[in-house]
Amino acid sequence: MTEFASLDRCAAYVAARHALTAIHSTVTRWPPPLAEQAKRAAIEVVMTTAEGIGHDHDSPARRRCLRAAIGCAIEVAAVVDVARAMGYADLDRAQRLAGRSVAMLGLFLHASVTRADDQP
């Protein structure tokens, strides 16, 4: 059974959802292929994080999901960086939230491999 009563109790999930919201509102000005890649990756972060939450705390399945979510979150950050390099503006919020998503997922993965009874 998962340790979260709801998805909103997981900071990594909330960070991923906020990044998705920022991407969704930002990409309206981007070329369609770039916008689709950003939206797809941001959606994948949210979905894969939710899948990981459903697995037991220290299970290989949770770690697999979180590693995949981190990869997609890095992709989101990279697509925002590409958009910036192409001259698109007003990307600070999307970049900040994408970075926060990567960081929170990293912490969640670390917490999923560090057992509480192994702590000093």
Secondary structure, DSSP 8 states (H G I E B T S, - for coil): --S-SSGGG-HHHHHHHHHHHHHHHHGGGS-HHHHHHHHHHHHHHHHHHHHHHTS-TT-HHHHHHHHHHHHHHHHHHHHHHHHHHTT----HHHHHHHHHHHHHHHHHHHHHHS-GGG--
